[in-house]
Amino acid sequence: MSLGRIPERSAPDPVSRALIAIAPPFRVMKWLSFLHSGIYFLLIVLAVADVLPDVKLVVGWMHGFGWIGMCVLTIATVRAKVIPLWLGACVAVLGGVGPFIGSIGFVVEQRRRARHASA
């Protein structure tokens, strides 16, 4: 009897295989996160300035669909073990409120990887 351990699978199920197939590399995810943070920043500026309502609407939709896309890609990259679970949570869960958290997480993870590579 196993107490809390998740058994290893011999072969991934079809959904996992599909997710792993679309998982982009770490560098692509990092730059997509920065792009999404830039779109969010622009949305905040437009909302605070209360100008260009049509542009604000388009940027709002870009942020919404961008977050959905980031969630799908984050699930894929966590399943493919490209990024750790804590970073996936920063991007997907906390990223809906503030995408800057995910971007900061990518910087932290990149520095951690560089530190371990040089050691």
C-alpha positions as CSV (number, residue, x, y, z in Angstrom):
1,M,0.0,0.0,0.0
2,S,1.3,3.4,-1.0
3,L,0.9,6.3,1.4
4,G,0.7,9.5,-0.6
5,R,3.0,8.5,-3.4
6,I,1.9,8.8,-7.0
7,P,2.8,5.7,-8.9
8,E,5.1,6.1,-11.9
9,R,3.5,5.3,-15.2
10,S,5.2,3.2,-17.7
11,A,4.0,5.2,-20.7
12,P,2.3,8.6,-20.7
13,D,-1.4,8.7,-21.6
14,P,-2.5,10.4,-24.9
15,V,-3.3,13.7,-23.3
16,S,0.1,13.9,-21.6
17,R,1.8,13.0,-24.9
18,A,0.0,15.8,-26.7
19,L,0.9,18.3,-24.0
20,I,4.5,17.3,-24.0
21,A,4.5,17.6,-27.8
22,I,3.5,21.3,-27.6
23,A,5.7,22.2,-24.7
24,P,8.0,25.0,-25.7
25,P,11.5,25.3,-24.3
26,F,12.3,27.4,-21.2
27,R,13.6,30.4,-23.2
28,V,10.4,30.7,-25.3
29,M,8.3,30.5,-22.2
30,K,10.3,33.1,-20.5
31,W,9.9,35.6,-23.4
32,L,6.2,34.8,-23.8
33,S,5.9,35.6,-20.1
34,F,7.6,39.0,-20.6
35,L,5.4,39.7,-23.6
36,H,2.3,39.0,-21.6
37,S,3.6,41.2,-18.8
38,G,4.1,44.0,-21.3
39,I,0.6,43.6,-22.6
40,Y,-0.7,43.7,-19.0
41,F,1.3,46.8,-18.3
42,L,-0.1,48.6,-21.4
43,L,-3.6,47.6,-20.3
44,I,-3.0,49.1,-16.8
45,V,-1.7,52.4,-18.4
46,L,-4.7,52.6,-20.7
47,A,-7.1,51.9,-17.9
48,V,-5.6,54.5,-15.5
49,A,-5.2,57.1,-18.2
50,D,-8.8,56.4,-19.3
51,V,-7.9,57.0,-23.0
52,L,-8.3,55.1,-26.3
53,P,-11.2,52.9,-25.3
54,D,-11.0,50.9,-28.5
55,V,-7.3,50.2,-28.0
56,K,-8.0,49.3,-24.4
57,L,-10.6,46.8,-25.4
58,V,-8.2,45.1,-27.9
59,V,-5.4,45.0,-25.3
60,G,-7.8,43.6,-22.7
61,W,-8.7,40.8,-25.1
62,M,-5.0,40.2,-25.8
63,H,-4.3,39.9,-22.1
64,G,-7.3,37.5,-21.6
65,F,-6.4,35.2,-24.5
66,G,-2.7,35.6,-23.7
67,W,-3.3,34.4,-20.1
68,I,-5.4,31.4,-21.4
69,G,-2.6,30.5,-23.8
70,M,0.1,30.9,-21.1
71,C,-2.0,28.5,-18.9
72,V,-2.1,25.8,-21.6
73,L,1.6,26.2,-22.4
74,T,2.5,26.2,-18.7
75,I,0.6,23.0,-18.0
76,A,2.4,21.5,-21.0
77,T,5.9,22.6,-19.8
78,V,5.3,21.4,-16.3
79,R,4.2,18.0,-17.6
80,A,7.2,17.9,-19.9
81,K,9.4,18.9,-16.9
82,V,10.7,22.0,-18.7
83,I,9.8,24.2,-15.8
84,P,9.2,23.3,-12.1
85,L,5.7,23.2,-10.6
86,W,6.3,26.3,-8.4
87,L,7.0,28.4,-11.5
88,G,4.0,26.9,-13.3
89,A,1.9,28.0,-10.3
90,C,3.4,31.5,-10.5
91,V,2.6,31.8,-14.2
92,A,-0.8,30.1,-14.4
93,V,-2.4,30.8,-11.0
94,L,-0.9,34.1,-9.9
95,G,-0.4,35.3,-13.4
96,G,-4.1,36.0,-13.9
97,V,-3.9,38.7,-11.3
98,G,-0.4,40.0,-12.1
99,P,1.7,38.5,-14.9
100,F,4.8,40.2,-13.5
101,I,5.0,37.4,-10.8
102,G,5.5,34.8,-13.6
103,S,8.1,36.9,-15.3
104,I,10.0,37.4,-12.0
105,G,9.7,33.6,-11.5
106,F,11.4,33.0,-14.8
107,V,14.3,35.3,-13.9
108,V,14.7,33.5,-10.5
109,E,14.6,30.1,-12.1
110,Q,17.1,31.1,-14.8
111,R,19.5,32.4,-12.2
112,R,19.0,29.2,-10.2
113,R,19.8,27.1,-13.2
114,A,22.9,29.1,-14.0
115,R,24.1,28.8,-10.4
116,H,23.7,25.0,-10.5
117,A,25.3,24.7,-14.0
118,S,28.5,26.6,-12.7
119,A,28.7,24.5,-9.5
